[in-house]
Each structure stands twice: as structure tokens, then as C-alpha cells.
Amino acid sequence: MPIARKPSRNTNAVVPHDADEQAEKFILGADAGVAPPAPTVAPKKRVKEQIMMRMDQAMVEAIDRRAARLGLSRSAWTRMVIARALENDA
């Protein structure tokens, strides 16, 4: 790795004091007359229970192919299929 000299400091790039004051006034005045946004209430998250299932490798591969065709994860596809089965059973 080559060793380089420390770059010289550019003293022309220093912001004058009055520019800092102007920026501070601008920032402080940005919210003047505007009410703060109302706090939003986060919707309750649905709690999902994690389960474990055992399946034949061929079944897992078929699920993965069908899920990929729909752009879903294996888990999302499985939930969708189970939900449909439960709706049809009702």
C-alpha cells in the first residue's frame, strides 16, 4: 500500500459565521406555523405461530415450483393453500 502525504487543508472552504446563523434561522423557521403531524397508531401485528411439518422431498420440490411460479415463498404458498382449503371446507 503506497504511503501518501496528508492532504493540505483548504481554508477557503470554511463557512463564514454569518452563513451558519442564516442556515440556523432557516432551519428553525421551517416548521413555523405548521402543526406537527399527528401520531399514527400502528396496527396490531397478527401473531403467527411457528410450526414444523415433515414432508417427502418430492412434495417439497413440487411446492417450491408452484410457489416460485406465483412469486411466493414456500411458507406463503402453504398458508394460502391451507386458507383456501379451510374456506372451502366451511
C-alpha positions, 0 to 999 in steps of 0.5 A, a space after each residue: 500500500 503506497 504511503 501518501 502525504 496528508 492532504 493540505 487543508 483548504 481554508 477557503 472552504 470554511 463557512 463564514 459565521 454569518 452563513 451558519 446563523 442564516 442556515 440556523 434561522 432557516 432551519 428553525 423557521 421551517 416548521 413555523 406555523 405548521 402543526 406537527 403531524 399527528 401520531 399514527 397508531 400502528 396496527 396490531 401485528 397478527 401473531 403467527 405461530 411457528 410450526 414444523 411439518 415433515 414432508 417427502 422431498 418430492 412434495 417439497 420440490 413440487 411446492 417450491 415450483 408452484 410457489 416460485 411460479 406465483 412469486 411466493 415463498 414456500 411458507 406463503 404458498 402453504 398458508 394460502 393453500 391451507 386458507 383456501 382449503 379451510 374456506 372451502 371446507 366451511 
